[in-house]
C-alpha cells in the first residue's frame, strides 16, 4: 500500500477528532473540570494546564518526527533518502533524549510536590469567613448530609453559602465510595470506620453536579447529588425553612436510610445527636468512642474538629 | 422433590435474563458441534496425542493464541454490550446488575485471559527459536502452565451461566467483595479462576527466565540476544516478583469469605485499604508485564521493516530493566484519593513520572531506527506505526494523571478509562497483533492476507480514536466510570454515542481479522523460504513451520542479528566468487511484493561492498534465500521431551477443586485436591521422560522442507 493512501487515511482519522473539537466547543460550559467555580478546582486546573504544556514540549515534536521519518524513509525504488543500515549508535543523541525528558520531569516534579502539599484535601482553606462543617455519609445508594452547626440534615443534595470554606467530614456506612463535586474541586474516598476531611469553597452561587465516584454496588449510578451554593442570606433562609417544615431524622429513620435502596432529595429538621460519630466508630470493639482520623500531615493546625474525635493518627 | 430440584436449578443456573439464555443455547450448541465433529472424523486420539498432552512449545503457543483470541471475542462482546447500554441516556438495555457483572468480566478477561495468554503464546512461539534452542527449559512445566490457565479461565468463564458472575469490579475491592456485600458465588469464581490461572503465570515466568539465561545458542552473549528476548526476560522477572503478591492477596480474601477471617472486613479489625494496597502492588507491575514484551515486538518489527539495526541496543536494554524495576515503586498512584496524605502522594507521583523517562527513550530509539532506514509498510509495520502516536499520547495522559493533586479531578472518571485503554490497546493489543502478524508465517507457513490486514488495521486504529478520544472529554465533564446509565441533563449523551460508534468500528476490525485468518488459510501461498520478511534473527533461518526439533544443528552465532549477518556473509561470498548466476538462480519463491534484500550499502564500511563482477543493481535484486541452516555444531541425534497427560489432568483436578470450593461442596473439592496430589505423585515416578530423534530422521525432515544438512 503506498504512502499516499496511508497519509490520506491518517487525515481521515484526524478529521472526526477535529470536527468534534469544533462542534463541541459550544458545550465548554459542560466541562466541569475546565470551568471551575471554586478556589480548589481553579488551582487544580492551573496544574492540569501546566502539565499539558510541559508534556506537549515532548509530545508534539515526537508526533511530527514520527510522521516525517516514516514519510521520508519509506522505501521507493527512486528514493534519494540516505540509507545507513548499520548506524545504530550515537552517544550525542542518547544524551539529548535522556536529558530532555529528565529536565521536563524534574520541572513537573517540583510543581507537583508543591501543589501536592498545597492542595492536600484535609488542609483548611485560607479565607475571611469562618468555615462551615458538613458531615457526609455515603450509604447504599444515597448521600446523607448532616449540618452539625445548624442541626439539620439533607439527603441527595447539599447546600452551603458561597465564599465560605466548607469543611466536609466524610465517612461511609456502605462499601467504599468517593465524594466528588467536579466544578468545585477534587474528590476524596469515603470509607467505613474512619472520617476523611475535604475542604472546598464555591466562588459564586450556583448548582453544581456531585456524584459518587467509586463503585459501590448495584445502584451506584444513582449516587448523584446537587451541591447548591447560595448567598449567605439565602442560606440562612433555607436553614430556617428546613428547620420549620421538614420531619426529624430519627435513629429508626436513619436505619431505614442505611438499607440498600435509592431515594429522591429529602430534608430533615434535626438528626440524632452524635449520629456521625457513632457511624465512624461503629466497628471499634468496646465502643470507647475514639475513631481513626485520616488526613494529611498539616491537617490540624487551624482546622476545627467535631467533639468526639479524641485521638488522631497522622499519616 | 421436583420443587427442590427447581429451587436448586434456579440458584445454580443464572436465570431471568434473555441474553443469558441465549448464551446458554449458544454454549450448548457449540459443545455439541465440537463433540460431533471430533467423533465423526475420529479425531479424539489425535486431539489427545497431538494437543492435549503436548509439551512442544510451538503447539502450546498455538493453543495459548487460540484461547486468547476466543477470550478477545468474549471481552469484546462485553465491551460492545456496555457501549450499547451507554449510547443513550436512561437506557434499559442492560439491568444494573447485569451491567456491573459485564464490566467486571470485561476487565478480568481482557487483562488476565486475553493479554496474558496472548503474550505467553508469543513467548512460546518465538523465544526458543530466537535463542537457537530446541525447547524451553522446562517443557512439562510449560504444558502445565497452559492447562492451568485454560482450566482457570474455564472456571471463571462459566460463572455467567452457572452461579452468577462476579460484579465487584475487575479488582474486587472489599468491603464490596466480602461476604457482607457479595454473598453470591460470583466472587468465589473470581478468586479461584484467577488463582488457578495465576499459578500457571508464575511458572511461565520461571520457565522463560531459565530458558533465556541458560539455553541461548553458543556465542549468543546476553548483549547479542534479540531485543524481544530481553523484553521477555524483563517481563518474566517482573512476573516472578509480582504474582506471589496476587496469590497471597486472593488467598487472604478467600480466607475472609470462606473461613470468616477478618483481613479486609470492616469489623473484626480488618482493613479494606490493606487489600487495595496489596492488589495494586501486583496490579501495577502487571500492566508493565504485558507492555514490556509489546515493546520488544516493536523493536523486532521496526528493525526488520526498516532494514536497519535497532538503534541504541544498550540503551533499550537499560530502559526495559528500569521500567521493570520502577514498576514496583508506583502502586499508590491508583488511589491518590484514598487519603494517604501529601508525603505519600508526593512520593508516588514522583516515581510514576519517572517511568515516563525510559519509556520515552525507547520511542526515540524506535524512531531513529527508522531514520535512514528503508521502510516498508507491511501489516506488522502498520500496527507499529499505529502504536507510536497512540501510545505516546496515552503516556502523556498518564503523566497528567500522575500529578497527584490533579488526579483528584481525574480519578475514577472517564479520563482515567480513556488513558488506560489507550495504553493497553495502543500499546499492548496493537503490539501483540503486530507480533501475531509478524510471526504468523513462521508458525503456520503462510502469510496473512495483506489487503484484509490493512482493512482490519484501519478499522481498529480509527475506531480506537473515535471510541476513546470522546471519553477524555467525558471525564472532564465529570462522568465517572462504572455508571450503568446517566441522565439527559448531564449533557453527556452525544459523546457517549460517538464513543459507541468507535467501539463498533473496532468490533468490525476484529471481524475482518477473523475473515483474514480464514481467507488466508484457504488462499494464501505457502512460504517455502522460511524467511518471508527478510528477517534478522535466528527464527527466520529454519523452515516454516519449524520442524518439531526446531534446529537440525544448533547454530553458533557471533553477533547480534545473527541471521542478517549470515545472509550478508553468503551474499559477499557468492559475489566475490563471481557466482552471479548462482545468486540469480536461487530458488526464490518469495512473495513478489517483497522488497529486495538490500545489501550493506553503508558507506562507512567499504569492506562490505560486493566484490568485482557484481553490479549494485544485480546485488539489490538478488534476494538471498539460502536453503542451508547457519553453520553450527555437528549433526547428532536430538534429545526431545516426551508428551504427558499429567498437565491436562492435574489442571482439571484444580478446576474440580475450585468448583467445589466455589459452591462449598467439599465432596467435590476434596477429591479435586486429592487428584492434584495424585498427579504430582504420579509425575514423581515418571522416569520415561525423553527420547532421541535419530540423525536420518532429521535429514529426511530437513530434505522435505527443501533444506540440506
Interface residues (C-beta under 8 A of the other chain):
Chain A: X1 X3 X6 X9 X12 X13 X16 X17 X20 X24 X27 X30 X31 X32 X33 X34 X41 X43 X44 X47 X48 X51 X52 X55 X56 X58 X59 X62 X63 X65 X66 X69 X70 X73 X74 X75 X79 X81 X82 X83 X84 X85 X86 X87 X88 X89 X90 X93 X94 X97 X98 X101 X102 X105 X108 X109 X111 X112 X113 X115 X116 X117 X118 X119 X120 X121 X122 X175 X176 X178 X180 X182 X183 X185 X186 X187 X188 X189 X191 X192 X193 X196 X209 X211 X212 X213 X214 X215 X216 X217 X218 X219 X220 X221 X224 X283 X285 X294 X295 X296 X297 X298 X314 X315
Chain B: X96 X97 X100 X168 X169 X173 X175 X176 X181 X266 X267 X269 X272 X273 X306 X307 X308 X309 X310 X311 X312 X313 X315 X335 X337 X338 X339 X340 X341 X342 X343 X344 X345 X346 X349 X350 X353 X354 X356 X357 X360 X361 X363 X364 X367 X368 X369 X370 X371 X372 X373 X374 X375 X376 X377 X385 X388 X389 X392 X393 X396 X399 X400 X402 X403 X404 X405 X406 X407 X408 X409 X410 X411 X412 X413 X450 X454 X458 X461 X462 X465 X466 X469 X470 X473 X475 X476 X477 X478 X480 X481 X482 X483 X484 X485 X486 X487 X490 X491 X494 X495 X498 X595 X598 X600 X601 X602 X603 X604 X605
